[in-house]
């Protein structure tokens, strides 16, 4: 439900007409999904990347990728999967903090038909071992800071998988980046491509585990594309937009909707490691953000911070998210 506030006595017809346009735009974008059941998120992105090319796509503290960079980086990861003889439907677990590379990894693996299980970086011990066990991965990609945690959890899980480290390989763990640089960034050739359908699994995203051990929700290529195009339509995301995303990339909202709804509109996603009410407005201004994706009570935390001059100097036009079980979007 769209959350629209009206001043006393203000005409409400135009606001409802605007809301109707948002819903119609979302319906139009998602209606084309079933026209081509072989068109996945990667295919949709490639069309946008061809037009946007050198425009920034992902902006993070670790790296910034243009649309071309992200496309080429993901092609390398697809070939990395092929080089390790991963078959369509095989699973790779990903354990990494918020950064642009995270998105490039699972996009690339999806190109090769690989299912990516997005591990919660807050987990350790039994919950992490359980998350690995139920995904039954062939390989695990772990950022160097999570290498030892993953190694202990893997041993506990009983799964015979190899760990590849991003950022610091050594004699015990193979590094990803060295192998990646030896691979072509060109689009996959016909003999490299997999027959990927919308009904195929793309991601496993875990529940928080607050009620027992984490459970893995299955996201198909169809579901991902439907989410991203739907919210791109609702937000009317365009090349001039920048999404401020401080939500975990291992969750569906932060890792799928907040990133891809704006990318498919030709805009950029600013990926921050975590939410900070203290630095929020400074970063919104610093990165020229026009959109903000929230969950839960993030907005309440912002309201409780002391007033600052930056609150009136930003370019935010819309904040979008879920609170108290309802989806709401409010224009500033």
Beta strands, then each sheet from edge to edge (+ up, - down):
strand 1: 56-60
strand 2: 64-66
strand 3: 91-95
strand 4: 115-118
strand 5: 139-143
strand 6: 162-166
strand 7: 174-175
strand 8: 201-206
strand 9: 216-220
strand 10: 242-245
strand 11: 268-271
strand 12: 291-295
strand 13: 318-323
strand 14: 326-331
sheet 1: 2+ 1- 11- 10- 12- 13- 14+
sheet 2: 7+ 6+ 5+ 3+ 4+ 8+ 9-
end
